[in-house]
């Protein structure tokens, strides 16, 4: 039988694995410095628990039945399992909870799409606090994490989905039109977006067309507020502006670009949304946002936000930018008769060295 891996999965060889380990260590150290504690969750979850919070995951999640006949799913991301963990084990504890993780996630794709079906995600979830300060913290942590990885050139594109949703809902054109508008915004299909927006009243249509194109810094935020406030109020934009001010205070705003047309793929985001990009990659390194309604599905409403970085994409970006990931020195070979070699290797390991038994140790006779 030919030993192959399933479609969309791959082996990671020692040299690449060493680089991935070093990157993970650097990112985890940066995130830990903000007070985030590592958690681990099972690779499988009860399907109905995931879908209760995220909706139908058919076509996205790998599904399987266990010996008890219960439908399970391989986790398609880490936000849902950590939300379940918080709801089951920590909801009664007061104050903010800061979780970090390094985990494999799995997503199903049709055979012809040629995409990976297993990813490594590095990320955080901040549960129990909301508002501009919490949003600023999450983006600042992402900035520190990417900087710690060695990336030299990256941009975090941030917006607030609640602003666009407020305008779309103000149009009052029904669920089908709403879904089409969000799909067009997600795909950056501005031709379709503009065509659909024309069905709204003129002030709303004009605001939709302008807001979805607003990008930049303080000036873009100001213009968004001027456009939106007369129609649906300015609370969401004011929240975003307050977050931006905190990012400036933290020295992170220089890495951030405001973009009020950004929509992420999962439907559970309620406010802040953001993605990280590097030149030349063409896809986001990762992203996240605020999902204040998700935990309500588990009976423990709480504000929450987080992000995930794709380790595979981060590794590509580091290589493209010529970043040399610092690795531990190669192990020193120890040879000679087996008894002496084992003793010498033990002595040197105790002194903190990395050593490897030379091939010759295994071919000679063992002295007795």
N, C-alpha and C positions, 0 to 999 in steps of 0.2 A: 504494500500500500504506500502511495506517495504521501509523505508527511507535509501537509499544507495547513495554512491557517484559514479560518472562515473569511468570507468576503467582508471587507471593512474593518478587519482586525489585523494587527501586525505584532511581530516580535521586536523588542528593543535590545540591541546588542550592548556589550559592556561599555564601549567608549561613549556611546550616546547616553546610556543609563547613568554613567558617572557625571556627565554634564547636567542631565536633568536633576540628579540628586543635589548637585551644587546650586543650581538655580532655585530649586525648591527651598533649600536651606536658607539662602539669602532672602528670598521673599518672606518665608515664615518668620525669620528674625525681625524683619522690618515691621511686619504686621503685629507680632508679639509685643513690640515696643509700645504699641498703642493699648495694650492690655487685653488683647484678644486671646482666648484660650482654645486649645485644640479640642475638637470633638470628632468622633467617628460614628458612622451609622451603618446599618446593614446594607449590603449591596442590593438586597431585594426589599421591597415594601409591599404591603397589601394594596392591591390595585385600587380598590374602592376608596381607600384612605387618600391616595394621591389624587384621584379624580374628583373627590369631594371638594378639594381646594382649587384644582387647576382645570377642571372640566374633562371632557373626553380626551384621553391620551392615545386612543387607537391610531395606529400608523406612526406614532412617535416612540412609544415605550415598548420594549420587549416584554411580552406577556408569557406567563407559564403557570401551570397548575402544580401545587405541591401534592404530597401523598394524601393529604386530607381533603383534596378537591378544591382548595381555596385558590382563587385567582391572585397571582402575585405579579410584580413588575420589577425589572431591573431599573434602578433609579435613573431617570432621564436628566436630572440636574440635582443640585444639593439643597436648593432653597426649600423644596417641599419636604424632604426628610428632616431637615433641621427644624422647620416649622412643626412637624409632627413630634419631634423630640422635645421641643420647648413646651408644646401643649400637654404632652403626657407627663413630663418630669419636672418642669421648672416654672410653670405658669403661676404658681402660688408664691414664688419668691419675688420680693419687691426689687425695683430698680432695673437698670439697663443690664442686658446680658450680651456679652461679646463673644462670638464663636468664630473660630477659624478652622479651615479644613484643607486637606490635600486628598483628593479622592478620584476614583475612576467613575465616570458616568457613561451611560449607554443610550444610544438613540437609533431607532430603526429607520432605514431608508429603503426605497425601492431599488431593485437590483441595478437598474440602468443609470442611477445617479452617481455612482462611483465615489461616494463619500465615506469617510471614516464612521464607524459605528461605536467606537470606544474612544473616550477622551479622558485626559487627566485635567482636573480643575483645581485651581488654587483660589481660595476665596474667603469671604467673611460674611457674617450676618450680624447686624446690630438690632436687637429686639428690645422693645419696652420703652423706647424714647423716639420722639419724632421732632418735626420742626426744622428750621434752617440749620441749627447747630448740628443735629444728627446727620442731615444731608451733607453738610460741609465735611464732617468727620469721615464719612464713607468715601468721598471723593479724595480727600487728603490722604487717607490710608492707601488708596489705589495709586496715587501719585508716588508715595514713598515706596510702595511695593515694586512698581515698575522701575523706578530709579535704582533701587537696591539690586534688581536683577542684572543691571548693567546697561539697560537701554539708554541710548543717548538722545534719540529723537522720537518723541511720541506726543500725541494730542488726545485729550479726553474731551469728547463732544457730549455736551449735557443739555438737556431740556426738561420740560415738565409736561407730561402727557395730559395732566388735568386742564391745562390751558386750552389745548386743541379740543379736548372732549367737551369742555364747557361751551365752546363755540358751536361744535357739531350738535350738541344736545339742544342748544338755543334755537337751532333751525327747526326743530320739531318735525323732521321728515321721516321718522320711523326707524325701526331696527335694521331693516334691510339696507336702507341708504346709509345709515350709520356704519354698518359693517363694511360696506363698499368703500366709504371714505377712509376708514382706518386701514383697510388693506392697501389702498392706493398710497396712503402716507407711509405705511411700512415699507412698501416697495419703491418708494421715491418716484412713483409714477405720477408726475405733476400734470401731465396731459389729462389723464383720467381724473385726477383730483380736481382740477379746474373745471372739467366738464360736469362732474357731479356737484361741485360747489355752486354752479350756476342755477341749480334748482332751489337754492335758499334765497331768502330775501336779500336785496342788494347790499345793505350794510353788513349782514353776516357773510355773504359770499365774498365781498371785498376783503373782510377781515381774515377769512379762512385762507384766501389766496396769498395775502401778505404774510400772515404769521408763519405759515408752513415754509416760507423762504427766508425768514429772519435768522441771520447768523452773525456772530461777532462777539463783542464784549459789552461794556457798559452801555454803549450807544444802542446796540440791538435790544438790550433789556429795556431801556427807556422807550424805544419805539414800540416794543411789544405792549408795554403798559398803556401807552397812549391809544393804541389800536383796540385793545381788549376791554379796558376799564369801562368805557361808555356803554358797552353792549352786555357784558356779563359780570362786571365788577373786576377789581384788580387784586383780589386776595392772593391768587396763585402766583401772579407775577411778582407781587411784593415779597412773597415767601422766597421765590427764586433770587430776587435781588438781595435779600438779606443773607442768603447762603453765599452768594457771590462775594459780598463784602467780607464774610468770614474767611473765604478762601484767599482773598487778597491779604488779610491779616496773617494767615498761615503761610503765605508765600507760595501757594499752590495755584493761584489763578492764572499765572503765566502759562500753565500747561493745559488750560481749559478753554474750550470754545463753546459759547452758547449757541444752541441750534434748537429752535422751537418747533421744528418739523419732525424731530426724531421720535420714532415709535419702535418699541422692541417687540420681539416675536411672542413672548408669553403674555397672556391676557390679564395677568393678575397685577400689573403695575398700576398704581393709583396717583402718582405724583412725579417726583424726580425720576428721570431715566438718563442713562449715559452709556457711552461705548468708548473704548480706547483703540486708537489707530496708530499705525506707523506707515511712513511712506513706502509704497511699492508692494505692500502685502495684499491690498484689495479687499480684505475682510477684517472684521474687528478682532483684536486680540482677546477681547472680553468685554464685559459690561455688566450693568445691573440697574438698580433703582429702588424705589419705594413701593411696598406692597402692603399697605395698611389694612386691607380687607381680608387678606388670605387667612390669617389666624382665626378670624371669626368663623370660618368653616369648621373649625375644631372646637368651637365653643369658648374660646379664650381670646376675644378681640384685643389686639395690641398693635401699636405701630411698629414697623420693621422696615429695614432696608439692607441691601448688601450688594456684593458683586462677585463675579467669578472670572478668572483669567484662564484661558486655554493654554496649557503648558506646551503643547505641540506647536501652536502658532507663535508663542513667545520664543521658543527655541529657533524657529525659522527667522523671526525678526532679529534676534541676536546675531545669528550667522550673517544675515544680510547687512547688518551694520558693522560687521567685522569685530564683534566683541569676543574676546577670548575669555571663556568662562574659567575662573581659577579652579584648578583641580589639585587634589593631594598628590604628593610625589609618588612616582612609581615604586612598587615594593622592591626591596633589595634582595637579590637571590642569595640563598645560603645553600652551599653544597657540602660534599664530604660524606663520610660514612653516616648512616641513618641516625645512630644514637647521638653522635656528636652534633649532627645537623639539627635534630629536634631540640637538643639542649641549647645550642647557640641561638636558634630561632626564638625559643622561649625567653632567653635572656634579653634579646634585642627588642622583642615585643614589649616586655616589661619596662624597657627604657623608653617606650613610646614610638619605636620605629615600625614601619610597615615592611614585612619580610615575606618572601615566598620560598618554599622549598624547591630547589633546582630539580630538573628532571632526573639528573644522575642519582639523586638520593633514592629514587624508587627502583633503580635498576641494579643496585649493589646488594650484597648480602648484609643482613643485619648482624652486627657484632653482638656476641653474647658473653 
